[in-house]
Amino acid sequence: MGRKDASATNLPVDQYRKQIGKQDYKKSKSALKATRLHAEAKKNSSVLRDAFLVVAAIVLFVLCVYAFFYLNLSTELNLDVDMD
């Protein structure tokens, strides 16, 4: 009989635990705004980083093609020159 009565009512300890749990999940508007701004800044920086990587890859490709043709043409020109 004592068990039924004890579980039926909310003990002060249980109320305290619920109150502490609710406080953990509450966030102020400034904290939410700061979190949102941080996430947006991170998203924008990833866009800039991706754009920079694409441009760097294109420049690297162009430089590789230029170096390939430069080396091929320079060796052909050196073979055409006679040492006579």
DAMO-V244761 format. One record per residue. RES is the residue in three letters. SS is DSSP state (H for helix, E for strand, L for the rest). PSI is psi in whole degrees, 0 to 359 (999 if undefined). OMEGA is omega in whole degrees, -180 to 180 (none if undefined). Layout:
res=RES ss=SS psi=PSI omega=OMEGA
res=RES ss=SS psi=PSI omega=OMEGA
//
This chain:
res=MET ss=L psi=324 omega=180
res=GLY ss=H psi=326 omega=-180
res=ARG ss=H psi=317 omega=179
res=LYS ss=H psi=316 omega=-178
res=ASP ss=H psi=322 omega=-177
res=ALA ss=H psi=322 omega=-179
res=SER ss=H psi=337 omega=-178
res=ALA ss=H psi=325 omega=-179
res=THR ss=L psi=152 omega=176
res=ASN ss=L psi=122 omega=178
res=LEU ss=L psi=151 omega=178
res=PRO ss=H psi=328 omega=179
res=VAL ss=H psi=317 omega=179
res=ASP ss=H psi=319 omega=178
res=GLN ss=H psi=319 omega=179
res=TYR ss=H psi=316 omega=179
res=ARG ss=H psi=319 omega=178
res=LYS ss=H psi=319 omega=-179
res=GLN ss=H psi=319 omega=178
res=ILE ss=H psi=318 omega=179
res=GLY ss=H psi=320 omega=179
res=LYS ss=H psi=323 omega=-180
res=GLN ss=H psi=329 omega=179
res=ASP ss=H psi=326 omega=-177
res=TYR ss=H psi=343 omega=180
res=LYS ss=L psi=136 omega=175
res=LYS ss=L psi=145 omega=180
res=SER ss=L psi=164 omega=180
res=LYS ss=H psi=324 omega=-180
res=SER ss=H psi=323 omega=178
res=ALA ss=H psi=319 omega=178
res=LEU ss=H psi=320 omega=179
res=LYS ss=H psi=319 omega=179
res=ALA ss=H psi=319 omega=178
res=THR ss=H psi=317 omega=179
res=ARG ss=H psi=317 omega=179
res=LEU ss=H psi=322 omega=178
res=HIS ss=H psi=318 omega=179
res=ALA ss=H psi=319 omega=178
res=GLU ss=H psi=320 omega=179
res=ALA ss=H psi=321 omega=179
res=LYS ss=H psi=321 omega=179
res=LYS ss=H psi=316 omega=180
res=ASN ss=H psi=322 omega=-180
res=SER ss=H psi=327 omega=178
res=SER ss=H psi=327 omega=177
res=VAL ss=H psi=316 omega=179
res=LEU ss=H psi=320 omega=179
res=ARG ss=H psi=319 omega=179
res=ASP ss=H psi=318 omega=179
res=ALA ss=H psi=318 omega=178
res=PHE ss=H psi=319 omega=179
res=LEU ss=H psi=322 omega=178
res=VAL ss=H psi=314 omega=179
res=VAL ss=H psi=318 omega=179
res=ALA ss=H psi=321 omega=178
res=ALA ss=H psi=320 omega=179
res=ILE ss=H psi=316 omega=179
res=VAL ss=H psi=317 omega=178
res=LEU ss=H psi=319 omega=178
res=PHE ss=H psi=315 omega=180
res=VAL ss=H psi=319 omega=178
res=LEU ss=H psi=322 omega=178
res=CYS ss=H psi=317 omega=178
res=VAL ss=H psi=317 omega=179
res=TYR ss=H psi=315 omega=-180
res=ALA ss=H psi=320 omega=178
res=PHE ss=H psi=310 omega=-180
res=PHE ss=H psi=322 omega=179
res=TYR ss=H psi=315 omega=-180
res=LEU ss=H psi=320 omega=179
res=ASN ss=H psi=316 omega=-179
res=LEU ss=H psi=324 omega=-178
res=SER ss=H psi=326 omega=178
res=THR ss=H psi=326 omega=178
res=GLU ss=H psi=321 omega=179
res=LEU ss=H psi=322 omega=180
res=ASN ss=H psi=329 omega=179
res=LEU ss=H psi=331 omega=-178
res=ASP ss=H psi=335 omega=-178
res=VAL ss=L psi=127 omega=179
res=ASP ss=L psi=145 omega=-179
res=MET ss=L psi=6 omega=-177
res=ASP ss=L psi=999 omega=none
//
